[in-house]
Amino acid sequence: MEATRQRRLIEAIATRMITHAEELTALDQAIGDGDHGLNMKRGFEAVLAKADEIAAKSPAEALKAIGTELVMKVGGASGPLYGSLFLGIGKGLTGPLDRAGLVAALQAGIGDVEKRGKSSVGQKTMLDVLVPVAARLAAGADLAAIRQTAAEAAAATVPMLAIRGRASFLKERSIGHMDPGARSSQLLIEAVCDVLEENV
C-alpha cells in the first residue's frame, strides 16, 4: 500500500473518531463512566499528529505504531482494547494485502481484544461489531455490505444486557442503550470503507 493512501486511512479514521467524540461521550454517559469520546479523541489526535511518520512505515508496522500510540495516550478501557486491536492486526498481517490476508489479520486483532477484555460476542462490546464484520469480509462481502453489517451490528447492541465493562454494573438498566465501543468500532469500519471506496 502506497504511503499516500495509508496516510489517508490514518487521517480518515482519526478524524472520524475526533469529530464523533461528543456522540461517543453521550453514549458512554448513559451506561459507562462518560470518558469514551474524550479518550478516543485524545488518542487519535496523537495518532493524527504522527500521521506522516506512521504512514511511511509498512502496513504492519503502521498498525502497530497506531496501537502503541493508543495504549500510551488513551485512558480507561479504550486504550488497551483499541491498542490491542491495532497491535494484533499489525502482528497478524504477515501475508499479502489480499482479502484472505486482511481477514487473518483482523481475526488476530479480534483475538487480542477478546483476551484483553476477557469478553466475547453477545456481551455488548466492540466485539459485537468487529466479529460480524470479519465474518462478512471472510464471506466475500463488498464494502457496502460490510458498512451495513457494521451499522446493524452496532444497533443490535441496544437491546443487549451488558455483561462486561462498566455498563455491566447497571445490569438491566444497560438495556436500551447502544454500546459506545460498538459505535466507535462502527465509525472505524465506516472510515476505512470510505477511503477504500475513493478509487472504486
C-alpha positions in Angstrom: 0.0 0.0 0.0 1.4 3.4 -1.0 2.2 5.9 1.7 -0.4 8.4 0.3 -3.3 6.0 0.7 -2.0 4.8 4.0 -1.9 8.3 5.3 -5.4 8.9 4.0 -6.6 5.9 6.0 -5.0 7.2 9.2 -6.4 10.6 8.7 -9.9 9.3 7.9 -10.0 7.1 11.0 -8.6 9.7 13.3 -10.8 12.5 12.0 -13.9 10.3 12.3 -13.2 9.5 16.0 -12.4 13.1 16.8 -15.5 14.5 15.2 -17.8 12.0 16.9 -16.2 12.5 20.3 -19.3 14.2 21.8 -21.6 11.4 20.5 -19.4 8.7 22.0 -19.2 10.6 25.2 -23.0 10.9 25.4 -23.4 7.1 24.7 -20.9 6.4 27.5 -22.5 8.7 29.9 -25.7 6.6 29.6 -24.1 3.3 30.6 -20.4 3.9 31.4 -18.2 6.5 33.0 -18.6 9.0 30.2 -15.0 9.2 29.0 -15.0 7.1 25.9 -15.4 10.0 23.5 -12.8 12.1 25.2 -10.3 9.2 25.4 -10.8 8.3 21.8 -10.3 11.9 20.8 -7.1 12.2 22.8 -5.7 9.0 21.3 -6.5 9.7 17.7 -5.3 13.3 17.9 -2.0 11.8 19.0 -2.1 9.4 16.0 -3.0 12.2 13.6 -0.1 14.3 14.9 2.2 11.5 13.8 0.3 10.6 10.6 3.2 11.3 8.2 5.7 9.3 10.3 3.3 6.4 10.7 2.2 6.4 7.0 5.9 6.0 5.9 6.0 2.6 7.6 5.0 -0.8 6.2 1.2 -1.5 6.7 2.0 -4.0 9.6 4.4 -1.6 11.3 2.0 1.4 10.8 -0.8 -0.6 12.5 1.5 -1.5 15.4 2.5 2.2 15.7 -1.1 3.3 15.9 -1.8 0.6 18.5 1.2 1.7 20.6 0.1 5.3 20.4 -3.4 4.4 21.6 -2.1 2.4 24.5 0.2 5.2 25.6 -2.3 8.1 25.1 -5.8 6.7 25.8 -7.1 6.2 29.3 -9.8 3.9 30.6 -10.6 0.7 28.9 -10.5 2.2 25.4 -6.7 2.5 25.2 -5.8 -1.1 26.0 -8.7 -2.5 23.9 -8.2 -0.4 20.8 -4.4 -0.6 21.2 -4.7 -4.4 21.3 -6.9 -4.4 18.2 -4.4 -2.4 16.1 -1.4 -4.2 17.5 -3.0 -7.5 16.9 -4.0 -6.7 13.3 -0.4 -5.5 12.7 1.1 -8.6 14.1 -1.4 -10.7 12.2 -0.6 -9.0 8.9 2.1 -11.4 7.8 1.0 -12.2 4.3 -0.2 -10.3 1.2 -2.7 -7.4 1.4 -5.5 -9.5 -0.2 -8.8 -10.5 1.3 -7.5 -13.6 3.0 -4.6 -11.8 4.5 -6.8 -9.0 5.8 -9.3 -11.4 7.3 -6.5 -13.3 9.1 -5.1 -10.0 10.4 -8.4 -8.7 11.6 -9.2 -12.0 13.3 -5.8 -11.8 15.1 -6.7 -8.3 16.3 -10.1 -9.5 17.4 -8.5 -12.4 19.3 -6.3 -9.9 21.2 -9.3 -7.8 22.1 -11.1 -10.9 23.4 -8.1 -11.8 25.6 -7.6 -8.2 26.8 -11.2 -7.6 27.6 -12.0 -11.2 28.7 -15.1 -10.9 26.6 -16.9 -12.4 23.6 -19.7 -11.7 21.2 -23.1 -11.0 22.8 -21.8 -9.2 25.8 -22.5 -5.6 24.5 -18.9 -4.6 23.5 -16.9 -3.6 20.4 -16.7 -7.3 19.6 -20.4 -7.3 18.6 -19.4 -5.1 15.6 -15.9 -6.4 14.8 -16.8 -10.1 14.8 -19.7 -9.8 12.3 -17.7 -7.5 10.1 -14.8 -10.0 10.0 -17.3 -12.8 9.1 -18.8 -10.7 6.2 -15.3 -9.8 5.0 -14.3 -13.5 5.0 -17.5 -14.4 3.1 -16.6 -12.1 0.3 -18.9 -9.2 1.0 -18.4 -5.9 -0.8 -17.8 -2.6 1.0 -21.4 -1.6 1.1 -22.4 -4.9 2.7 -19.6 -4.5 5.3 -20.7 -1.0 6.1 -24.3 -2.2 6.5 -23.2 -5.1 8.7 -21.3 -2.7 11.0 -24.3 -0.4 11.3 -26.7 -3.2 12.0 -24.4 -4.8 14.5 -23.9 -1.6 16.4 -27.7 -1.1 16.5 -28.1 -4.6 17.7 -26.3 -3.8 21.0 -29.1 -1.5 22.1 -31.4 -4.3 23.4 -28.5 -6.3 24.8 -27.7 -6.7 28.5 -24.1 -5.6 29.2 -22.0 -8.4 30.6 -18.6 -6.8 30.5 -17.2 -3.4 31.4 -18.6 -0.5 33.4 -22.0 -1.0 31.8 -22.4 -4.4 33.4 -22.8 -2.7 36.8 -26.1 -1.3 35.6 -27.5 -4.8 34.9 -31.0 -4.4 33.3 -30.6 -0.6 33.1 -27.9 -1.2 30.4 -30.6 -2.4 28.1 -31.9 0.3 25.7 -28.6 2.0 25.0 -26.1 1.5 22.2 -22.7 0.3 23.4 -20.2 3.2 22.9 -17.4 0.7 21.9 -19.7 -0.9 19.3 -20.4 2.6 17.9 -16.8 3.6 17.8 -16.0 0.3 16.0 -18.7 1.1 13.5 -17.2 4.5 12.9 -13.8 2.9 12.4 -15.1 0.4 9.8 -17.0 3.2 8.0 -13.9 5.4 7.8 -11.9 2.6 6.3 -14.7 1.8 3.8 -14.9 5.5 2.8 -11.2 5.5 1.8 -11.3 2.2 0.0 -14.3 3.5 -2.0 -12.5 6.6 -3.2 -10.8 4.7 -6.0 -13.5 2.1 -6.6 
